[in-house]
Amino acid sequence: MENFLPFALPDIGEEEIAEVADSMRSGWLTTGPKTRAFESAFAEFIGEGDNSLVALAVNSATAGLHLALEALGIASGDEVIATTYTFTATAEVVRYLGADPVLVDIDPRTLNTDPARIEQAITPRTKAIIPVHFGGLASEMEPIIALARRHNLKIIEDAAHALPATRRGRMIGSLESDATVFSFYATKTLATGEGGMIVTRDKQIADRCRVMRLHGISRDVFDRYTSPSTGKPVWQYEVVAPGYKYNMTDLAASIGLHQLKKVRAFQAKRAEMAARYDAAFAGLPLMPPPQAPAGDLHAWHLYVIRLDDSVRIGRDELINQLSARGIGCSVHFIPLHLHPYWRDTYKLHPTQFPNAQQAYERSVSLPIYTRMTSADQTHVIEAVSDVLSI
Ligand SMILES: Cc1ncc(COP(=O)(O)O)c(C=O)c1O
């Protein structure tokens, strides 16, 4: 359809294009100087002056979550507490290591994992927790950090949606977790097509992730060809573990370097759009997305409305009608307990996750991205208002 408004689009400028072209001309396509520069800039952005943070670029958040769990020693027989209200990547990485994800329900106020339910799910096998900052709203991390300390558990934050987001004024990625992982997938708030970043203060985790993201090799290719001062010949390297192929390319880092410079402005625009939706939908039979507490940043990766029970048309019908009016929508998420693999492997049933089930059945994610014009947003507002007033 002509003039179809897609659900999401990246916002790539001439700066990103020129930087990619520069890498292509330089001959350095894979992990190299741009990746290093992107990592430093990212660590500085998240740390806001705290130099103890290390950022490690990878080729997806999935890879980053996998590496972080591996670095923590998660293995077969272990349990990792996660949520059903997420993308399958959050839980699948636990299975990569032969461990079991234990999925818990959300708090309907925040759509984030309910800390009380995390505590109830702890067993002698529990080793770690993966809180997900749904849609870009930071989780209530204080009770999660406190219970992790009490039970000696590790925390890896799934911050795929949460750049930039803050909790009690501190940037997500700089809290007291063991590691935080961001996604730069094409639709995310910072997009490099595919990409991700692990942020940690723990030197052991950083060292292990650095080695394991590139085949378990002790010196990466950039190091080998640019650090003759180590006294080793450039061709020499040692394999110290059976690692993975998870490194970021300089082509992706070229995009990331410029996206990072814009990420605050992008957030401001998304926040403005969210506020406009909130105001426009105030009289409609729907619940707007949860807000960040006063003074905190919401990344607004997603704008999810939940239809009131009184609305006669169902969620699917609303999506169909919006699509017929040229508007792309989505649903975040189809909870993991409804997918055959998770349902059958762990014998899951919707009655175990009443809040996630209810949210899923009534939720629609509306388009919210910086390339949308004011007229695009007016079109969405009018269409939603129109369909819901019938
Ligand atoms: C909550 C969540 N975690 C992890 C991921 C995985 O990110 P990536 O595509 O960068 O591997 C996604 C992707 O959409 C996500 O939504």
Ligand as a Chemical Component Dictionary entry (heavy atoms), coordinates in Angstrom:
data_LIG
# 
_chem_comp.id                   LIG 
_chem_comp.type                 NON-POLYMER 
_chem_comp.pdbx_formal_charge   0 
_chem_comp.three_letter_code    LIG 
# 
loop_
_chem_comp_atom.comp_id 
_chem_comp_atom.atom_id 
_chem_comp_atom.alt_atom_id 
_chem_comp_atom.type_symbol 
_chem_comp_atom.charge 
_chem_comp_atom.model_Cartn_x 
_chem_comp_atom.model_Cartn_y 
_chem_comp_atom.model_Cartn_z 
_chem_comp_atom.pdbx_ordinal 
LIG C1 C1 C 0 13.810 -8.026  25.298 1  
LIG C2 C2 C 0 14.758 -8.449  24.218 2  
LIG N1 N1 N 0 15.889 -9.074  24.553 3  
LIG C3 C3 C 0 16.795 -9.463  23.626 4  
LIG C4 C4 C 0 16.592 -9.217  22.296 5  
LIG C5 C5 C 0 17.604 -9.697  21.307 6  
LIG O1 O1 O 0 18.234 -8.644  20.646 7  
LIG P1 P1 P 0 19.112 -8.914  19.339 8  
LIG O2 O2 O 0 18.190 -8.932  18.179 9  
LIG O3 O3 O 0 20.069 -7.742  19.284 10 
LIG O4 O4 O 0 19.837 -10.197 19.547 11 
LIG C6 C6 C 0 15.432 -8.542  21.885 12 
LIG C7 C7 C 0 15.218 -8.276  20.462 13 
LIG O5 O5 O 0 14.266 -7.748  20.004 14 
LIG C8 C8 C 0 14.493 -8.147  22.874 15 
LIG O6 O6 O 0 13.357 -7.529  22.533 16 
# 
loop_
_chem_comp_bond.comp_id 
_chem_comp_bond.atom_id_1 
_chem_comp_bond.atom_id_2 
_chem_comp_bond.value_order 
_chem_comp_bond.pdbx_ordinal 
LIG C1 C2 SING 1  
LIG C2 N1 SING 2  
LIG C2 C8 DOUB 3  
LIG N1 C3 DOUB 4  
LIG C3 C4 SING 5  
LIG C4 C5 SING 6  
LIG C4 C6 DOUB 7  
LIG C5 O1 SING 8  
LIG O1 P1 SING 9  
LIG P1 O2 DOUB 10 
LIG P1 O3 SING 11 
LIG P1 O4 SING 12 
LIG C6 C7 SING 13 
LIG C6 C8 SING 14 
LIG C7 O5 DOUB 15 
LIG C8 O6 SING 16 
# 
